[in-house]
Amino acid sequence: MRYRTIHGYRRAYRIAGENPDDGSRPVVVLLHGIGDNSSTWQPVISRLAKSHTVIAPDLLGHGSSDKPRADYSVAAFANGLRDLLCALGHDRVVLVGHSLGGGVAMQFCYQYPSMVSRLILVSAGGVTRDVSPALRLATLPGMTQLLGLLRLPGAPAVLDGVARTLAATPELPGPAGPLSPRRHLVDRPDLLRILADLSPRDSRAAFSRTLRSVVDWRGQHVSMLDRSYLTAGIPVLIAWGTADTVIPYRHAEIAHSAITGSRLETFDGCGHFPFRDEPDRFATMVTEFISSTTPPAFDRQAWRHLLLEPPYPPQQPEPPVTSSASRRSRVVALRAAH
């Protein structure tokens, strides 16, 4: 782990496969999700570092970075990433964003398009409104204090025991069909790992501020859809697990429809962390995507033209969807619009 102090705050980051003097290696930046940290990328860092320079920061308020009372919006995270990359001497990078990090990557692409050569969104936040009920619940008053129970001795073990019990539960009847606790707990180890990291008071406070900047009790209130047309010309890859219950797989289809020319890679049976479930396949996917695409030359006049005359009407975030039939109909409608 390395550190840089920027604007008075310590920023932690991992780096591997550093550039030779000629700067010939692409720089790949890996952005983690909410409550997580750069260690989540450990299964793929060494694989990617064989042919790339890999930088995995701990976002402010996460991991080993400082956790001040500060702005935790996606725009603020994008600004902080820009400053870290400038401090490290990198002018253009491949952005890989997971969950919240996907929303930050998209925002970075919007704010600093000349610094992005390619964009990879992995189980990304900020597509449309529906999101895990647990995250919506965590935005309610008093939940920050309730998370303080994680400090109690044995709390993580108790949570793990409850999760294991639920995982062994057979399918139960539900209003929209059978409910399978086993399927919904595919991400149990990673979610428990993240919860355990929230036991310090400053971590819980930063988590709550971050979450409330993008989610409320109704779902996600920040969306990339209205500006997705600005990715025109930038190679975009979308990767998602079909068993993701944090941010449903249908978000992948919506994003793929909204971002013209994007590629969609589906990880069958994987949950919210496909790069941890199938690290070899994920690293190969990233490497092949980089080698098979050409970074665009940023053209300010072309960017201005896009703003003035978007190629299609900007999409707006939709309300939460409750039935599978309405989910399918909206995805079909999005595809028909293009």
ABEGO torsion letter per residue (X at the ends): XBBBBBGGBBBBBBBBGBBBAAGABBBBBBBBBBGBBAAAAAAAAAAAAAABBBBBBBBBGBEABBBBBBBABAAAAAAAAAAAAAAAGBABBBBBBBEAAAAAAAAAAAABAAABABBBBBGBBGABABBBAAAAAAABBGAAAAAAAAABBGAAAAAAAAAAAAAABBBBBBAAEBBBAAAAAAAAAAAAAAAAAAABAAAAAAAAAAAAAABBAAEBABBAAAAAAAABGBBBBBBBBAABAABBAAAAAAAAAABBGBBBBBBBGBBABAAAABAAAAAAAAAAAAAABBBBBBBAAAAAAAAABBABBBBBBBBBBABAAAAAAAAAAAAAAX
